[in-house]
Amino acid sequence: MPLLPLEDIPGPLPASTAGPAPVPLRLPSAARLATKVLTLLPLLLIAVWAAVDWRAMYDGTTRLASADPWWLLAAFFFTCLGWGTAALVRQGAVPERLPTGLLIASQFAAGAANHALPASIGAHAVTLRFLQGRGIPLARATASLALYSLVRPIAKTLVLLGFLITFPEILRSGQLVPRGWSLVLAFGGLGAALGTAGILLAVVPPLRRPALRCVRTALTDVRQLHTMPSRILALWGGAAAAPVLQATVIFAVGASLGLPLSWAQVVLAFLAASTAVGAVPAPGGIGPVDAATVFTMVAFGAPMDLATASVIGYRVLTVWVPLLPGALMLSALVHRKVL
């Protein structure tokens, strides 16, 4: 077979004079765009809330400017303990060991989300994403949120009963125990909520299977958790300590302003108020719980202006002061894909 001579080999193709091929424009992916939106959303919510509720922040800050700084420092210390307590309860609701630092950071960030959305939806959403990021399946993570939401009011009610038994002399039942239409509305609201849930499960079949799966998962986890003493202590101890710490913050702020109530009176007032109206779906319980707490402290003999200033100062310390750092922490956790 004849071979081609070397000089007949064609040379290199001529270079194109049309320039480099254009690089196609690539739009950012939906996940990247969603991450950027979620990173900026907490800061946007803060700006909106500040524009709506600026009067409460201004009045509370003005009052706190003339308060005893040492009592305010104690109130801030108990506020910080509250974030650790929330993390303790979250750890007690899952059998797996969660990283302590990230867990506390997630609960600090969840506080900012909790005050932006009603009925603790924001905090639950942040915690749900955190648990899924730690490898916990969606069904078990949702079951832990349900357990958390169930244990907290039970523990608060038990603590309230304990205070009533321990300090019976400070209870003024004629002024604090609801009667008449208040009881009718309370039990009517509870019955309406349970009835609505039952009707939805009966009428909408697609909801039935996930609900039953969540209940079975929750029961399995509850049995497993209650065989672990460390989880029992974290879950129930943290849930019982949380409302007491919140009330202690109110007491410390009130003491800095000269509120003439004892620690037990302030704790009982807050427990009674939050138990009575805590189910109202307001962001972070702000509004109904505040008004009920002022009412109960006035019923115990506190002046209206000092009781109001104490609750406003409590909200400034527990909501406004950590709100911006919490939102920044939330943005950082979203950016680092922890959430």
C-alpha positions, 0 to 999 in steps of 0.5 A: 500500500503506497504511503503519502509523502511527508511533504504532502501532509496538509499544514495546520488549519488557518486560525479563525478570524472570528474571535473566541466563541462567546461564553453562554450567559449562565443564570444563578441557580435557584438554590443560590438565589434562594440562599441569598434571599434567605440571607437578607430576609431576616434583616428586611424583617427587622427593618419592617418591624422597627418601622411598625413597633418603634414606639415600644422600643423608644419608650423601653429604652428611655426607661432603661436609661434611668434604671439600675445598671447592675440589675439590668446586667443581671437581667441580661445574664438570665436572658443569655441563660434562656438561649442555653435552656432552649438549646437544652430542651431541643437536645432533649427532644432527639436521641442523637448527640447534637454539636453544642456550639452549633445548637446554641447558635441555631437557637440564638438565630431561631430567636430572631425568626421566632419574633418575626412569625407567629406561633413559633413558626420561625423558630421551628423552621430554623430548628427543623433545617438544623436537625435535617442538616445534622442527618436527622430524617424529616419525620423524626425532626418533625416529631421532635418539634411536636414533642418540644411543643407538647412538653413546654406547656405541660412543664409550665403548667406543672411549675405554675401548680408548684408555685401555687402550692409553695406560695399560697399566700400570694395568690389572689384567686378572686382577681386572677382566676378567670371566670364567666366568658373568659372560661367559655372563650378559653375552652371554646378556642381549645375545642375549636382547634381540636375539632378543626384538626379532626375534621381536616384529618377526616376530610383530607385523606392526603393529610392522614398518612403523614399525620399518622406517620408523624404520631408513630415516629413521635411515640417511638422517639418518646419511648426511646428518649425516656430510657435515657436519663440525660435526655429526660433531664434536658427535656423536662428540666429545661422546659421547666426552667425556661419560663422561670428564667423569663420571669426572672428577667422581668423581675430583674428589670422591675427591680432596676426600676423599683417595682415593689413585687417579690420574685415569687410574685413576678414569676407567678404573674408571668406563669399565670399570664403566659399559661392563660394567653400563651396559645394566642398566635402572636409573634414571640407571644408579644402583645397578649402575654405582655398585656396579661403579665401587666394585668397580673402584676397590677393585681398583685399590687404593682403600679401600672406604670412600673409594671408596664415599664418592666414588661417593656424593658423585658421585651427590649432585652429579650427581643430588641437587643439580640434581634440584630445579632440573631438575624446576622447569626441566622444569615451566617448559618444560612450562608454556611449551609448549616441551615 
